[in-house]
């Protein structure tokens, strides 16, 4: 029993022993001596139940003393522990719990923050995509309305132009057959100027009608050289006014492209217009066409304009992103162009250097399969 009590594992650097009411040890103690030696601590007062109290030893350390009088005997079971040592495990547990709670709160906080950030970004991207789709629909409606307007204007203008052309031709014939007018070069020149002006107006109305007819998707064989020249015809006056040199290089053996004329015109018009905006007066735009493979063709637009910075070049196809907002840019032109090229089964790439110019490369299949 002595060995059992002596080697009993008591936490808090504790000591367990039995004494009699005179303070003589009945079992060995770790700190108070051997059997029948008197302990230095006072004997606690009698109690029918287990009691616990605190006191200080000679070193000023706080001890927790627990004792119980053994019934029908003169003996007392005492257990003495150091409070600081006893509380160490409690403090350790408390710190572990506090640390666990702090780590858990931090994880929950960052999870909520990350989730909120992710959802905010998703909502922002969805809003951007929604706005882009709405603007694209609005743009398509405007293009359709513009096509109808162009067709109406062209027809209305064509009728009086036909009359003017016929009357001018009749006047010229009369001048030719009558001697008094046939030798009058001034009158003949006036008639010729009227006829040439009518022909010029007729070519403009033809372009308007072509533009109007190709608002709806219509896949057919096309000559790229012809489509490019039609597009440049819309901007020839601006090029002439700003002394911009435009060259078009299309190989003679280039096969026909099966695609939609209206969509091609829109793509080329956007790219040429962007080049004109980027260039100063007396700039240069080179347009070349190359057959990259048996089933694809590349159309390259290379200008000597202001160029695009590295941080902007990766964003130029994003909806509403524009480097010319002050000049009235909406940031939709290249985004719509990108979408049109993609719908036609092609790709569009860009290379640019600030101060030197920009090159857009449109890769298209020779045979377009319409995408919904």
Secondary structure, DSSP 8 states (H G I E B T S, - for coil): -HHHHHT---TTT-EEEEEETT-BBSS-BTTTBSTT-B-SS------SS-EEEEEE-TTS-EEEEEEEE-TTSSEEEEEEEEHHHHHHHHHHHHHHHHHHHHHHHHHHHHHHHHHHHHHHHHHHHHHHHHHHHHHHHHHHHHHHHHHHHHHHHHHHHHHHHHHHHHHHHHHHHHHHHSHHHHT-HHHHHHHHHHHHHHHHHHHHHHHHHHHHHTSS--EEEE-HHHHHHHHHHHHHHHHHHTT-EEEEEE-TT---EEEEHHHHHHHHHHHHHHHHHHS-TT-EEEEEEEEEETTEEEEEEEE-SS---HHHHTTTTSTT--S-GGGT--S-HHHHHHHHHHHTT-EEEEEEETTTEEEEEEEEESB-----
